[in-house]
Amino acid sequence: MPARGLVLVACLMAGTNAFAQKAASAPSPAASAADQQRVEVKGARQTDTEERRRSTAAKIIVGRDEIERFGDSTLGDLLKRLPGVTLGGAPGRGGQIRMRGLGSGYTQILLDGERVQGGLSLDSIDPEMVERIEIQRGPTAETGARAIAGTINVITREGFRKRLNDLKPAVAIENGSLAPSITWTRDDKLGDVSYNFTLGAWRWSREDESLTTTKADDYDIVESSRSSNRRKGLNASARLQWPLGEGDSLTLMPMLVFSDGTGSSRSVADFSVPVPSGLQAYDSSRSDNDSRFLLARLNGMWRQRLGEGRMEWRGGVAASQSRSRSLRSEFDDDDGPLPPLRESSDSRERNGHLNAKYSLSLADGHSLVTGAEMDLARRTESARGTLLDPSTDGPLIDSGTGQAVYDSRDELAASTQRFALYAQDEWDVTPQWAAHAGLRWEGITTEGEAAATSADRRNVSSVWTPLLHAVWRPDPKSRDQLRVSLTRSYRSPSLQNLLGRYSISSRFPEGQNLASSPDRAGNPDLRPELATGIDVAVERYLPGGGLFSVNVFHRRITDLMRTLVTLQDVPGFEDQRWVARPQNVGKATTQGVELEARARLNEWLDDAPAVEVRANLSLFRSSVDSVPGPNNRLDQQPQGTANVGADYRWTGTPLTLGGNFNITPGYTTRLSETQWIVQSPKRVLDAYVLWSINPGMRLRVTASNLLHQGNETVSMVEDETADTQGPSFVNWRVQLELKL
């Protein structure tokens, strides 16, 4: 892979050399002597591209122009177009956000520089609440080292710059279902206090269908299902800033996220005949569910001068709660309803954090930053699962024992404590060299108690992470540069993986389960993964604001965590059951190359239209030492991903046109000697038209997932294969953008 990366670097430099010569030799327009003597100086914030170029640690910055380009309704739709970013889930439906194709926990998600907690997902944040997004390919001591794949830092609307009063009503339609939404953003000043707030409300409904075929040596099951889901929500965020004199300031940042929804599904099943012993056959089923989520957060920041440096205090509290209810009923055409399964869960999470950072500019180009962090979180969860008697709607009683066949209740209480200390020095060594060195220590303690087992569980981990980033510019006046990063990062076990309660599979409620729908459990003995990595990048920044870059990376991971499905003895059951449980399985390696290009066509070709062209290609490769090949790759990592897009302001008209094509190839992952996952390829085509009616009014029409490609996932464990297929749909969205 390094050799391939060097070839790509050479191609990049050769391919752009002609443009550099053309730009350097371009004649300057004629000017009068008076014009030549005039010097004009303007103060302005650096562009996103210029800020990226000047950063010692490699990062990509996405500003408001890019956020607004397609009028995306979720941050996932926006991020999928960036280099090396992939989304889980079906085409056009969003999903878990991943960097470098790596799954859950490898990508660090920050909100205003703080870790996202309380069950909040990025898709719950309205893009109108966001000022910019910073994507760091390597960790730094300040942002944290829980970033084996990288870090995505979402920064909400910043302080007052100019008065804004934006209103954006929109309506989307997908598969015949409407999804209205509206957002309102206001920036203003009240005396010395500057403020902004964003308020958004939305509602959507979705109709889906799927076909699942499960085959094994002694059974064959085909189940087709249709589902209907409806959800509504409210998002609100604000930033209030008080100047305290001499550069000091106090900022408060409240946020509220609420969503509520219901869903139902109907299925028809066809079992092989005769039905094998241990399986409960049914002809049809019905499931109904409802859920609710609420999060309230208040963060604060106090900046003050302290001696020759600056002190920054950050703190905040947050509370969240979620609730879910479900009822699954199965029916036999000859014998009537089978015992239904009713499940419910309620969870609450409270957390707080306090951070202190001191920055000091020293002699000889040194900029020193030191800091300390403390996070505390407390989570409680109650869950109940009951097999019901269809005739009484009460617990099903075993006639032989007089006891409930299945009536499980569990109470889980867990807390986490995280402490961190760090120091980093950003040093302009020479006009050609800049370096960024840091050291970070983190200690995490997780404790929990499950009422069902009366067992206390405790997990303690501690990690030291040295970090080094460097930039070399062959000529200080040129816009070419080479980046090198040597890092150590880690992935900590999630609270769910450490202390997750034991839950039985609800697909077959009378206690049976299959390898494709196993019971699930946590593992309190999990250790964090550690990764040692190197990144090498070559970048060329073009005079017109475009860029070319090639980035090669390598990570060596120890104590890899992986969820495996195995047969285990389970208390309360006579026969062994299939259980999915996370485990440390040894070492792994991942590596890849990421290419990015962005420029205007008329920067290369005379008389070409001013089309903004952007493209990126990422290729990934990984292997797990303890799993035999082929396809012994890391979980959920495809072989690559690519994007090609363009935007054009149609000369002489008020129209802007744009589009993007995203492709992620299908892949097979071997999880163990007897377990595989196969994922179909994903191709997504998006396009938009923007009509600038007048300076205060624009109309945007966006079409997402125009190819509406189906999705297929295959799971294989031992002799059982489960194949699930489903369609996807085109989403049309019309948004009116008003400046009042």
Secondary structure by P-SEA (a helix, b strand, c coil): caaaaaaaaaaaaaaaaaaaaaaaaccccccccccccbbbbbbbcccaaaaaaaccccccccccccccccccccccccccccccccccccccccccccccccccccbbbbcccccccccccccccccccccbbbbbcccccccccccccbbbbbbcccccccbbbbbbbbccccccbbbbbbbbbbbbbcccccbbbbbbbbcccccccbbbbbbcccbbbbbbbbbbbbbcbbbbbbbbbbbcccccbbbbbbbbbbbbbcccccbbbbbcccccccbbbbccccccccbbbbbbbbbbbbbbbcccbbbbbbbbbbbbbbbbbbbbbbbbccccccbbbbbbbbbbbbbcbbbbbbbbbbccbbbbbbbbbbbbbbbbbbbbbbbccccccccccccccccccbbbbbbbbbbbbbbbccccccccccccbbbbbbbbbbbbbbbbccccccbbbbbbbbbbbbbbbbbbbcccccccbbbbbbbcccccccccccccccccccccccccccccbbbbbccccbbbbbbbbbbbbbbbbcccccccccccbbbbbcbbbbbbbbbbbbccccbbbbbbbbbbcccccccbbbbbbbbccccccccccccbbbbbbbbbbbbbccccccccccccccccccccccccccccccccccbbbbbbbbbccccccccbbbbcbbbbbbcbbbbcccccbbbbbbbccccbbbbbbbbbcccbbbbbbbbbbbbbbbbbbbcc
